[in-house]
Amino acid sequence: VVLTWTDNNPEGTQYRITRAPDGYSISGITGHTYRDAEIAEPGFYTYSVCAYNDFSDSPETTSNTVVAGQPLQIPCSFDLKGGAAKSQWLLVDANQDKTTWTLSPQGLSYFCSFYNDADDWAFSLPMELLPDVTYRLRYTVNCQSILGSKEDFRMTLGRDVAPESHKQT
């Protein structure tokens, strides 16, 4: 992950970068670029940058979520019922209606009704797909239709955690 930023701080300003969710932090950076090569596990990360000098600290600025680390090797499986599931999935409330995917003892679930669309996203960790290889994806969808309503489930492929980048369904 390469971070770059601009600012209007005076000479002598240093920067502290903190990575979440693991809390890794580094201080004393004097330039406006930082390359994070210390990621041990693939996952979803955000970075906060704070400028500081002898007098005070600035408020932190936090990045968008990025996915980083080595991709998973195929075959792989996701443990949706265990504690590791929280680090394997990024749950996004795409329409910001405060209803989104949740992780429960039964797995990954979404509650929707006639009043809200199930239009949110659950991103997995990246997987390494090789050219000219056929892959098979297996998943179970348990959806109880109410009054014969049509239910639609889509799985897409993309390169990052932005829904608009997922072009292949």
N, C-alpha and C positions, 0 to 999 in steps of 0.2 A: 504494500500500500504506500503510495506516495502522496503526501499532503503538501499543499502549497497555500499560502495566504498572503494578503497585503494588509498594510496598516499605516497609520500616521504617527506611530510612536517615535519618541526621540532616540538619539544615539544612546547606546548602553542598555537598551531594552533586551531582555532575554525572554524565552518562551518555555512554557511547561506544557507537555502534551500528555493527556491521560486517555487510555483506551478502555472502553467498556465492552463487555461486562466484567472482564477479568481484573480491572484496576491497574494494569501496567502503566507506569508513569516515568517520564524522563524530563529532566530540567536542564537549564543551561544552554539551550539552543539559541544561537545568535542570528541565524539566517531566517529566511522565509520559506524553507523547504525542509521536510523531514521524510525519510524513507524508513518505514517499519518493516524490518526483516526478522522480527522476533516472534512471529506468530507460530505457535507450536501445533495448534489444533484448528482445523477448518471451522469457520463459524461466521456469525453475523456480528459486526463490530461498529461502534461509533467512536469518534475521536473528539476530544475537547482540547482547544488551544487557549491558553491563558498567557497574556503578556504581563511581565512583572519587571520592576526595577527596585532600587533601594528605598523608594518611597511608598509604593503600593502595588497591588495586583489589579489587573483589569477583569471585567466579567469574562467568563468563559464563552467561547463560541463553539458550538457543537456541530459536527458534520452530519450528513445524512447517513443512514445505515449502509455499510458496504459488506460484501461477502469476501472473505480472504482466507488464505491457507490452501494447502494442496487439495485438489478435488478427490472425492471418494472414488475408490477403485470398484469396478463392476466385477462380479455381482456384489450388491450391497443390500442391506435392509434397514429400515428405520423402526426403532422401538418406540411406538406411539404410546405405549402404556407404562413405560419406565421413566425414571428421572432424567435420563439423557435426552429425552424428546424435546425438552425446552431449548436445548442448544442446537438441535438438528433442524428446527423450523423457525421461520420468521413469519409471524402472523400480522397481517396488514388490514386495517379497517379502511378499505379503499374509498368508500363513500362517506366516511367519518360520521356514521350514524350511531356509533358506540355499541354496535352489535357486530361481533366478528368471531372468527374461529377461536375455540378454546381447547386446551388439553385437559382431558379428564381421565380417570382410571379406565374408561372404555376406549379411549383413543382420541383422535382429532375430531371435534364435532362442531356443528354450526346450527344455531336455532334460527329459523326464519318463519315468517307467517305471511298472510295475505297482505300485511301492511308494510313489510320490508323485503327487499330483494336480497338474496344471498349472493352478493356480488363482490365479496372480499377475497383475499388471497392468502394462501399458505405456501411459502417458498421453502423448498428443501435446500440442503447443502448442495453445492455443485458436484456433479458426477462427471468423470472423464469418459466421454463417448468417442470411440475410434471410428474413422471412416471405413466404409465397406463392411461393417459389422451389423448384424441384425440384433436388436435388443427387444426384450419382452418385458412389459410393465404389468405387474399384477397388483390390484387393489380391490378393496371391497367397499361398496357404497351401500349404506343402509338408510334408505329414505322412505319414510312413511308418508305417502301421498294423502292429502286431505281432500275429500270430495272430488277425487279424480284429477287434481291439478297436475300439470305437467312439470316435471322436475328435470333439470338439466345440469350435468356435471361435466366440466371440461378440464383437461390436463394440457398444459402448454409447455413449450420449451423456449428458453431465453438465456441470455448471457449475464443478466444482473437482476437486482431485486426491484426493478421498475416494471410494473405491469405493461406499460406501453412497449417495452422491448420484447415482449413475448409474442412472436409472430406466428409460430408454428403450433397448431392445435392438434 
